[in-house]
Amino acid sequence: MINFIVYNQAGKILRTGFCSSNAFYFQAEEDGEFVMEGKADDVTQKIINVGIKGKVVDKTPQEIAEATYIPVPEQTPFEKQPAHINNEQWQYVLDKLKKL
C-alpha cells in the first residue's frame, strides 16, 4: 500500500489516503489534479513546486487562520426581525387601526 496526496495547481491539498500501487495514478481524478506519494495534513500543510517535484511544507500561521476562518453572519437587530402573528392577532391590529 502507498500513501498518496492529491493536490491542485495552487498547492492546496485536496485529499489524502492510501491505495495499492496499481491504483496510485488514478487518485488524481480531474484535470488540474496531481498526485504524489507521502503523508500530509491539509489544514497545516501545502505543496510547493507543483507539477515538477512537489514538496510538502508547513503553512504559515496566517495561511492556517485564513483556511479555517468561518465568518459569523451578522445578526438582524430585534426591531428589524420579522414578526410572526396569526390571523386573529392581525385582525386585532386592523381593528385598532380602524378606530384611529
C-alpha positions in Angstrom: 0.0 0.0 0.0 1.2 3.5 -0.9 0.2 6.7 0.9 -0.8 9.4 -1.5 -1.6 13.2 -1.6 -3.8 14.7 -4.2 -3.3 18.4 -4.7 -4.1 21.2 -7.2 -2.2 23.8 -9.2 -2.3 26.2 -6.3 -0.7 23.6 -4.0 -3.9 23.0 -2.0 -4.1 19.5 -0.6 -7.5 18.1 -1.8 -7.4 14.7 -0.3 -5.0 12.1 1.2 -5.2 8.3 1.8 -3.6 5.1 0.8 -4.0 2.7 -2.1 -2.4 -0.1 -4.0 0.5 0.7 -6.3 -1.8 -0.2 -9.3 -4.3 2.5 -8.4 -1.9 5.2 -7.4 -2.1 7.3 -10.6 -5.9 7.0 -10.7 -6.2 9.1 -7.5 -5.9 12.3 -9.5 -9.4 12.1 -11.0 -9.9 15.5 -12.6 -7.9 17.9 -14.8 -5.6 20.1 -12.7 -5.1 17.5 -10.0 -1.7 16.0 -9.3 -0.8 13.0 -7.1 2.4 12.4 -5.2 3.5 9.8 -2.6 3.5 10.8 1.0 1.5 11.9 4.0 0.2 15.4 4.8 -2.3 17.4 6.8 -4.5 19.5 4.6 -5.1 22.1 7.4 -1.5 22.8 8.3 0.4 21.9 5.2 0.6 22.7 1.5 2.5 21.6 -1.6 5.2 23.7 -3.3 6.9 23.1 -6.7 3.6 21.9 -8.1 3.9 19.6 -11.1 7.7 19.4 -11.0 8.6 17.5 -7.9 6.1 18.6 -5.3 7.2 19.0 -1.7 5.1 19.2 1.5 5.8 22.2 3.6 4.1 23.8 6.6 1.6 26.7 6.1 2.3 30.0 7.8 0.0 30.8 10.8 -1.8 33.4 8.7 -2.5 30.8 5.9 -3.9 28.4 8.5 -6.1 31.1 10.0 -7.4 32.1 6.6 -8.1 28.5 5.7 -10.0 27.8 8.9 -11.9 31.1 9.2 -15.6 30.8 9.2 -17.4 34.1 9.1 -20.1 34.7 11.6 -23.3 36.0 10.0 -24.5 39.4 11.2 -27.5 39.2 13.4 -30.6 41.2 12.4 -31.4 43.8 15.1 -34.5 42.8 17.1 -36.6 45.7 15.8 -36.0 44.6 12.2 -36.7 40.9 12.7 -39.9 39.6 11.0 -43.0 39.3 13.2 -44.9 36.1 13.1 -48.6 36.6 14.0 -51.7 34.6 13.4 -54.9 35.8 11.7 -56.6 36.6 15.0 -53.7 38.9 16.1 -53.7 40.5 12.6 -57.4 41.2 12.8 -56.9 42.8 16.2 -54.3 45.2 14.8 -56.6 46.1 11.9 -59.5 46.8 14.2 -57.3 49.1 16.3 -56.2 51.0 13.2 -59.8 51.5 12.1 -60.6 53.1 15.4 -57.8 55.6 14.8 
